[in-house]
């Protein structure tokens, strides 16, 4: 019996010891939890403070960025005017001297004076192109719509090209389909587009054929005028084609030396086409020639003056169904909305649109899109403000946002929670792959 | 001899255009501002005016409108010279009563063509 009592007593002792240990452990753990909790509360407070500070900093950075962008384009406009005035004198006086030298049969001087003049003209072309490009990027390039006779416009462009076409002994072929009729467009920009494409074709073709074919067509995308510029010139590699519409990128470094030009012509042409609602495409084979096609919708694509006269583009704001889910496109530019809609729909996404940040938030709440493409510079509520509002909403903050902008502001975008930055003009592949990448991670947002 | 009146505030540009017009066989008179221009033109009676739009004090648009409102000068052909290749400037110049325009830096051969076309139109019209 005493043995039994002894066993019981020991068991009791062990249990008591174990319980004391457990109690001590519990007390220690509770203290740790309490301390951690204290720490967390302090952290949360600090975090809130940090977020408030960061938000304020970002608002300031955004205001500074907008102001800087504005003063940059102002500076470029002023500077190019200031540069042109002395250039005017250089060009004019070198021409006067050239006339003098010609009259005095000083042919050695004529050659040098022509070099000065040629360099001056190249500089002028550069300044003009940079001014154009900066205006486009700053959204200050305006469109002036007028109704023009297509054939008359095309013939006008061809007449001014004669000298350029003759220079390389090229044969020019103009093919006009009957019934081209009138189009409503910005004639100056369309003229410059055709002029740039044709003079490029003539420049990169030696003793070959440059052709312009114009026809009016109706297909599933509506009524279009097609301008097809083809040449039998040097052509391009696929790598060169890929870089073609980027500013200052010519075929390769030697191209500028060999063929001249500013390297901005096609970048501007491409942007003009976008502004006109037209699509510019290119096909090229190295050594065989290139074909540039401008597909210009007959209907005016730009926002109209009166809201009643708005093109059917915006009637589609109600949205389309897509097998892959719905993407919300927020952009104040009707042409951009249309471009993005077409690209996204052709990839199987449904699309709803909004014209500013405020509408964007509303639509995001209504439709819960799988992703949002967001323009930055918009009237009233801009892209950054919309980003902040999205991030502040427990549900909406999970929707991946792709910032689509002419301004490269990945920094601010990323800080505000944007998943990707897609530069304007839109590169279709870039947009789609960024979208695909980020819709996959939508649920797992941090 | 055909007389061309050049209005241009930049002295170097004025000198350049004047010399080239004289070489091309024109008689040239000029002013560097739009102030008092209507009286000058009434006295000089040129066949055509080359008008810089970016003049100080009275700008080229106002000068063109003044000429179009003047009984003696309202048919005087005007070619506007504009520094900015802006469509708005072009439209505003034509609206103000200019007959044609060319952008600076001036392509002289192109300018001569425009001058001759306008003078011819005046001679036939």
HADDOCK unambig.tbl for C-alpha pairs under 7 A between the chains (distance, minus, plus):
assign (segid A and resid 88 and name CA) (segid B and resid 105 and name CA) 4.72 0.50 0.50
assign (segid A and resid 89 and name CA) (segid B and resid 12 and name CA) 6.61 0.50 0.50
assign (segid A and resid 89 and name CA) (segid B and resid 13 and name CA) 6.38 0.50 0.50
assign (segid A and resid 92 and name CA) (segid B and resid 16 and name CA) 6.37 0.50 0.50
assign (segid A and resid 93 and name CA) (segid B and resid 16 and name CA) 6.69 0.50 0.50
